[in-house]
Amino acid sequence: MIEVSHLSKKYGTRPAIEDLSFTVGDGQIFGLLGPNGAGKSTIMNILTGYLAPTSGEVKVAGFSLPEEAQQAKACVGYLPEQPPLYPEMTVQEYLDFAAELKGVKKKAERKEQVLKAARRTGLEDVLPRLIRSLSKGYRQRVGIAQALLGSPKLIILDEPTVGLDPAQVIGIRKLIQELGRTHTVILSSHILSEVQAVCSQVLILSKGRLVAVGAPDALGDSFDTSSCLRVTVLGDGKAVLRAVGAVPGICKAEIVSESDGQVTFTAESRDSTDHRAAVSRALTKAGCTVLELTAESRSLEDVFLALTERGPAQTTEGEEEDE
């Protein structure tokens, strides 16, 4: 669906993105992550045809940008961080207007597309209402509905859940997962748990360069081979640390909490070896009853912070961006 090769964009002499290459397959929900100023907005503006790159090649649905911008734009639905809504219009009027702007000229076809988009986004009951009377959650749904008009193959969503309450976030997240069954979706978000929950692939940028790309759950494994156990036992804290510290391969043990004879601690190793059995035996031998023992995986947040803090010069995969 998207092919980006050696893409760069400069604002004057300042590089926003540099030598960026990645692909997005059909039907993927693709997360775009990076701190403010990393280049995310620049990438989205290039993919929507709003900006032309300084160098490199970009194809959307097989159409080159900016040479075939008109054909490429017809394949893209876009929700900016601030949806371009007209509060004095009803939802019906706005969606009909947006469909006409997207080239859906026949009235019957516009009506059909508006009803279909409203149905998919849960807006059927509010079509007659003025947009200014809607909650922020429903306004976001209106923004997503307009992105669906024109039957685009690619949906680009920029911070679709910003400012929403928890119930609204859950609703929009379910909607994004539903869209991923029939569209390719690019999701830019600062909520890493949201990206991890809905995206099949994630691209992380820093200072205009790509630093990592892959499945969210696999990024931690490829980034760091260390492992960590979280254990709760009945026993004395000092005895627990002595017992665990003697297990071959464990390089660090640290108490998280200790109260009423119950100790919770973490034990880290420098490799991916499963040390659960050895730790359990050592604790039992020391007279400590194991209540809980789990292996903790590195979260997407851990990977994100580690990669963006250390910077692209120290990475093996590429580059970062400029919000």
N, C-alpha and C positions, 0 to 999 in steps of 0.2 A: 504493500500500500504506500509506504514512504521509503524513499531511498535518498540518503544524504551522504555526499562524498566530499571530503576536504572543504567543508563549508567554513567561511570566515566572513565576519562583518565588522567594519570599523565605523565609528562615529568621529569624523575628522581623523585624527591620528590615534585615537583611543580604540583598541580592539575590544569588541563586545563578546565575540566568540571567535575561536581560532582553530582551524584545521579539524573540524568536527565531522565525524563519519559514524553513521548508524543506520539501521533499517528497522522498520516496523512492519510486521506481517499482517495479512488480512485477519480480522477477527480478534486481534489482541487488544487488551486494555493495558496501555503503556504509560507508566508513571514517569513524570519529568520532575526531578528533584534538584534542588540547589539553594544555597543561601541567597539572600537579597543581593542583586548585582552579579549573579552568576551567569546570566544570559538566557534565562527561560523565556522571558517575554520576547526577546529578540528572535528566538527560534520560532515561537508561535506566530509572530508577525510575519516571518518569512514563509512559513508553511501556509498561512492564509492569503499570501500574495500581497500583503500590505507593504512589506519592505522587500527590496531587492538585495541579494547578498553582494558583498564586495568581491568574493571569489568562491569557487566551488560549484558543485552541481546539486540540485534538489529536484526530485520527482515526486509528485503526488498522484497516485492512481495512474501512473505511466506518463503523466504530462509534466514537462519540464518547466520550472520557474526560473526567471519570469517570462520566458519566451511564449509559453502556452498558459498564461495566467488565467485567461477567461475560462478555459476548459478545466483547469485545476480548481479554480474557485467554485465551480459548479459541483465539485465532489466533496466540498468541505462545509460543515456546519460548525459555527464558532460561538461559544459563550464566553465573553470577556469577564474579568473579575467584577466589573460593574456592568450589569446587563443594560443594553441600550433601550430602556423601556420608556413609553410615553404615558405618564400617570393619568392623563385626562382621557385616555382611550379605555374602552372595555377590552377584556382579554380577547374576545372574538374579533373586534375591530383591529387590534394590534397584530394578531396572528394572520389575519387576512391581508393586512398591509404588508407584513413581512414576506408572506408567500408571493405577493405580486412583485415585490422588489427582487425576489429570487428567480423571477422569470416564469412563475406559474400564472399564465395569462387567463386561461379559461376559468370562468367563475365556478363551474361545477367541480373542476379539478381542485381549485383552491379550497372549496368547502370540504371536499373529501380529505385533503391533506391536513387541514386545520383540525377536523374532528379526529383524525387518526392520531395526530400529535398530542391533542388534548387528552385523548383516551390513554395514551402511553404514559403521559406525565401526571395523570390524576387531576386534570383541570376541567373535566366535563361540567361539573356543578358550578364552576365560577366563570364560565365563558361570558355571561351577561354582566359581570361585575366590573366596575372601574378598577384599573390596576392600582391606583393610589389607595384603595380600600383593602388591599391584600396584605397579608403578613409577608415578612421577608422570605420565608420558606416557599410560599406560593409564588412570589416574584421570581425566585430562582427557577422554579418549575416553568414559569412563563418563558424565561430566558432559554432554558433547555428546549422547550417546545419550539421556539423560533429557530433554534439550531437544527432541529429535525426536518424543518420544511425544505422542500426541494429534493427530498430523498438523497441526502449526501451519503457517501460511503464512509467518510471520515468525520468524527465528531471531536472537536477540541474544546476542552473544559478547563478554564483558568480559575482556580480556587472556587469550585462550585459550592462548597459548604461554609465559606467564611462568614462569620457573624450569625450562624444558625444555632438554635438551641439543640440539645441532644436528640430529641425526637425527630426534629427536622433533618439533622445530619443522618440519622439512620434511614429515613425515607429517601433522601437523595442518594445515599450509598446503594440502597437496593435498586434504585432507578438506574444508576450507572452500571451495575451488574447486569441488569436487564438489557440495557443498550448494547452491552458487549456481546450479546448473543447474535445481534444482527448488524453491528457496525464495528469498525475499528475506532477505538477511543484513545485520545491523548489526554491524560489527566495531569495537570500541574497543581500541586498542593503542598502546603507546609505541614499538613497533618500526616505524619509518617505512619501512624497506625491505620489511617484510612487508605493510604497507598498500599500498605502491606496486605490489607484485607481484600482489596478489589483488583489489584494489578497483577498481570501475569509476567510482565517484564518491567524493569525499572532502569532508568538512566540517571546517573548522578553527575552533576556538573559543579565545577568550582573555578571561579575567575575565568570563565569563558572556555574552559577545556573539559573534556570528558574524563572522568576519573574512574568510573565503573559502569557496567551495564550487565544485566542478567536478571534471573528470577530472584525475587526478594529473599526467599528462604535460602537460596544458594549463595548469595553475596557474602554472608558471614563466613561460610565454609571456605570460600575461595580467598577471602581476605585474611583470615587468621585460622591457623590449625589448632590453636589452644582450646581447652575445654574447661568447663567449670561445673562443679557439683554444689547443690544447695542441700544441706542436711540438717534435720532436727533430731536431737537425741535427748535421753535422760542421762544426766551425768554431770561431772564437774568440768568447767570450761578448760582449765589448765590440762587436765587429764585427756580431754578430747583433743586438744591441739597437739599434745605429745604423741598420741596414738596415730593421728592422721598425718602428722609431719614425718613420721617414720615410714610411711607408705612410699615405695619407689615410684617416682614419676610425679609425685605431688610437690609442687614448688612453692605453694603459698596456701596457708589456711588462716582464716580470719573470722572471728566471732561477730555475728550480726546482732544477736541479742541473747541475754541470759537472765532467766527469772525462774524462781521456785524450782530449781533443779533441772530446768529444761533449757537446752542450749541449741541455738540455730547458728550455723556457720557456713561459710563457703570454702571450697577447696579447689584450687586451680592447678592445671598441668600445662606444660608447654607444647604438648602434642595432642592429637585427637584420640588417643587410647582411652577406652572405656575403663575407668578406675572404680566404678561403683562397687563391684564385688570385693575388691581388695580393701576399699575403705570400710565397707560393712563388716568384713572379717576383723579388721584391726579394731574397730569400735567395740564389737562383741567381745573380743579377747580382752579389751581393757575394762570390761564390765559395764559398758554404756549401751542402753537399749535404743535401737534406731526406731524413731517414730515416722520419719519421712526422709526419702533420699531421691532427688531428681537431678537430671542433667539439664543445665541451662544452656540454651543456644544464644548466640549473639543476635541481638535485635537489629532491625533495619535502622533504628535510631543510633545504635552504637556504631554501625558501619558508616552511616551518614556523617556523624560527628568526626570519626577518625579520619575518613577520607578527605573531607572538606577542610579539616584543620591542618592536615599534613601537606595538602596542596598537590597540584598536578605534577610538579617536577619529580616527585618521589613515587609516582604511580607507573604501572606498566601498561595501562590500557588507553590512556588518552587524556581528555581535556575537560575544561569547565566553561561555564557560561555567565551571562549578565542579566539578571532578571528581566 
